[in-house]
Amino acid sequence: MSDSDGEFWFCLKHHTVEGRDGCRNADRLGPYATSAEASRALEKVEERNDDWDHDPKWNDEQLED
């Protein structure tokens, strides 16, 4: 599988990069444009979660009304 194949997913069960015919979509993240992007999927999730956790515009206390 090369980066020119188009779409890649990161499998949450096997912790591997897969092509279109991999595991079911409920068990993977993507699609990503390259294999390299897919291989960083969990890092990207962690970065986004950290960004959201520290977003000054978000206030959990507003939801407690």
DOFI-25325 format. One line per 5 residues: number of its first residue (from 1); for each residue x, y, z of N, C-alpha, C, O. Coordinates in pm, whole numbers. Atoms other than C-alpha are relative to their C-alpha. Layout:
BEGIN
NUM) X:Y:Z:X:Y:Z:X:Y:Z:X:Y:Z  ...
***
This chain:
BEGIN
1) 85:-118:0:0:0:0:89:123:0:178:136:84  -80:-122:6:146:334:-98:-86:120:32:-209:112:30  75:-122:-30:50:689:-6:-86:45:-117:-180:123:-98  78:-39:117:-86:725:-359:-132:-75:-9:-214:-45:-95  126:74:1:-366:478:-280:-118:85:48:-232:49:22
6) 106:-96:-28:-564:769:-137:-53:9:139:-51:119:195  61:-9:-131:-726:681:194:56:-105:94:77:-220:57  -56:87:-102:-589:534:514:-75:20:131:-124:129:159  64:-3:-130:-736:452:853:95:-54:105:186:-131:74  -75:57:-110:-587:380:1194:-93:-94:75:-196:-51:127
11) 83:100:-65:-728:58:1340:23:5:151:136:-11:198  -9:-7:-146:-803:91:1712:17:-137:64:65:-147:177  -16:136:-52:-808:-287:1759:143:-50:-16:199:-111:75  -131:56:33:-477:-368:1594:114:102:9:231:65:-1  -98:-109:-7:-300:-30:1628:92:0:-123:214:10:-112
16) -72:-2:127:-201:-41:1262:-73:90:-99:-190:121:-81  59:-77:110:-261:167:951:-58:-99:-100:4:-199:-134  70:88:94:-510:10:711:-47:78:-122:-62:201:-118  62:-56:119:-642:72:364:-151:-12:9:-206:-45:114  147:0:6:-1004:87:257:-61:-132:47:-167:-130:111
21) 56:131:-32:-1059:-288:308:45:-54:135:58:-176:151  -43:43:-133:-947:-298:672:-118:-37:88:-223:-80:40  104:30:-99:-1151:-347:987:-121:92:-20:-117:186:-99  123:-80:14:-1501:-205:1025:25:142:50:109:164:137  -22:-141:-30:-1527:173:1050:-17:33:148:48:125:197
26) 20:-27:-142:-1649:162:1411:126:-27:81:138:20:194  -123:37:-69:-1306:22:1506:122:76:-49:235:37:-21  -116:-71:54:-1090:278:1329:-28:149:-14:-143:193:-14  4:-144:17:-1013:647:1285:41:34:-142:132:-28:-197  -37:-42:135:-1000:820:949:-124:28:-82:-235:33:-28
31) -120:26:79:-985:842:662:99:116:6:62:230:34  -109:-95:11:-652:1020:630:55:-8:-141:42:-111:-208  -52:-7:138:-484:1126:307:127:-83:-19:154:-130:-129  -125:75:11:-155:950:384:13:-101:112:-52:-90:216  -29:99:-102:-29:653:576:65:65:122:37:27:235
36) -68:-70:-109:190:885:783:-99:74:90:-86:71:212  102:-68:-79:-111:1092:892:-79:-101:83:-105:-78:201  76:103:-71:-303:778:985:80:-57:117:23:-88:222  -82:56:-107:-11:651:1192:7:92:121:40:47:231  1:-98:-110:-36:969:1405:-140:22:57:-159:116:134
41) 140:-23:-38:-411:932:1465:-19:14:151:-86:107:195  18:-8:-145:-390:866:1839:68:123:58:17:183:152  -66:-123:-45:-141:1149:1888:-87:121:-30:-100:211:53  86:-111:39:-375:1382:1700:-123:9:91:-163:119:129  114:2:-92:-669:1276:1918:41:60:135:-31:141:192
46) -49:-51:-128:-464:1345:2231:25:150:-6:-10:223:87  -23:-144:16:-357:1687:2099:-130:77:-1:-141:181:63  130:-69:8:-716:1783:2017:-70:0:135:-128:101:176  62:6:-133:-844:1664:2355:65:100:95:-4:167:172  -72:-94:-84:-575:1867:2529:-39:143:-35:-60:225:54
51) 43:-134:44:-667:2174:2321:-139:32:53:-163:141:103  136:-23:-47:-1034:2134:2410:-6:13:152:-81:95:205  -3:-7:-147:-957:2075:2779:50:134:49:15:177:159  -59:-127:-41:-766:2403:2789:-51:118:-83:15:223:-88  59:-107:80:-991:2613:2563:-65:102:94:-161:69:163
56) 55:-100:-93:-1061:2937:2753:-143:40:-33:-212:96:52  137:-34:37:-1388:2982:2562:-102:-101:53:-222:-74:52  90:106:-47:-1533:2658:2709:-5:3:151:98:13:218  17:-4:-145:-1675:2657:3058:-101:-108:39:-221:-92:13  89:110:-39:-1820:2332:3196:-109:45:96:-218:-14:99
61) 99:-46:-97:-2001:2525:3468:-125:55:-67:-232:56:-6  117:-51:72:-2232:2677:3205:-102:-111:-24:-221:-82:-36  89:111:27:-2380:2332:3148:-76:-46:123:-170:-125:111  60:48:-124:-2479:2284:3512:-125:76:40:-181:48:146  118:-81:-35:-2768:2536:3508:-124:-80:12:-230:-25:41
***
